[in-house]
């Protein structure tokens, strides 16, 4: 996954590969599942982008954007928790 400086998303972008995202940020799988994107465990996740997988499941662009925002929120919160735990030890 490449970070795009002009992109409005901090960690995960709609065009990122589903399997790569879940590999890097396993905590995001629950968000995908909650939105009905069950390809987190499907072979298609190895070649589908978040957008492609979501559109196959009938999601519109606004819903995809909302899902990716939530994914990024979960990643950010998880990073904060890890940082806090490290600082406490």
C-alpha positions in Angstrom: 0.0 0.0 0.0 1.3 3.4 -0.9 0.6 6.5 1.0 -0.7 9.2 -1.2 0.1 12.7 0.1 -3.0 14.3 -1.6 -5.4 11.7 -0.3 -7.8 12.6 2.4 -7.5 9.2 4.1 -4.6 8.8 6.6 -3.9 5.0 6.6 -6.3 3.1 4.3 -7.6 4.3 1.0 -10.6 3.0 -1.0 -8.3 1.6 -3.7 -6.1 -0.4 -1.3 -6.2 -4.2 -1.6 -8.6 -5.7 1.0 -6.2 -8.5 2.0 -3.3 -6.1 2.5 -5.3 -3.9 4.7 -6.5 -6.7 6.9 -2.9 -8.1 7.0 -1.6 -4.7 8.2 -4.5 -3.8 10.4 -6.4 -7.0 11.5 -8.7 -4.9 13.7 -10.3 -3.5 10.5 -11.9 -6.8 9.6 -14.8 -6.2 11.9 -15.6 -2.9 10.2 -15.7 -4.6 6.8 -17.9 -7.4 8.1 -20.3 -4.9 9.7 -20.7 -3.2 6.3 -21.5 -6.5 4.7 -18.1 -6.8 3.0 -17.6 -10.5 3.8 -14.8 -10.9 1.3 -12.3 -10.5 4.2 -12.0 -14.3 4.2 -12.7 -14.8 0.6 -10.1 -15.5 -2.1 -11.2 -12.4 -3.9 -9.7 -10.2 -1.2 -6.3 -11.0 -2.5 -7.0 -9.1 -5.7 -9.9 -6.8 -5.0 -9.6 -3.3 -3.9 -11.9 -2.1 -1.1 -13.9 -0.2 -3.8 -14.2 -3.1 -6.1 -15.3 -5.5 -3.4 -17.8 -3.0 -2.0 -19.3 -2.3 -5.4 -19.7 -6.0 -6.1 -21.7 -6.2 -2.8 -23.9 -3.3 -3.9 -22.4 -0.4 -2.0 -22.4 3.1 -3.4 -19.5 5.5 -3.3 -20.8 7.4 -0.2 -21.1 4.2 1.8 -17.6 3.1 0.7 -16.2 6.5 1.8 -18.0 6.1 5.2 -16.6 2.6 5.6 -13.1 3.7 4.8 -13.4 6.6 7.2 -14.5 4.2 9.9 -11.6 1.8 9.1 -9.1 4.7 9.4 -10.7 5.7 12.7 -10.2 2.2 14.1 -6.6 2.1 12.9 -5.9 5.5 14.5 -7.5 4.5 17.8 -5.6 1.2 17.8 -2.3 3.1 17.3 -3.2 5.4 20.2 -3.9 2.4 22.5 -0.6 0.7 21.5 1.3 4.0 22.1 -0.3 4.3 25.6 0.6 0.8 26.5 4.2 1.3 25.5 4.4 4.5 27.5 3.0 2.8 30.6 5.5 -0.1 30.5 
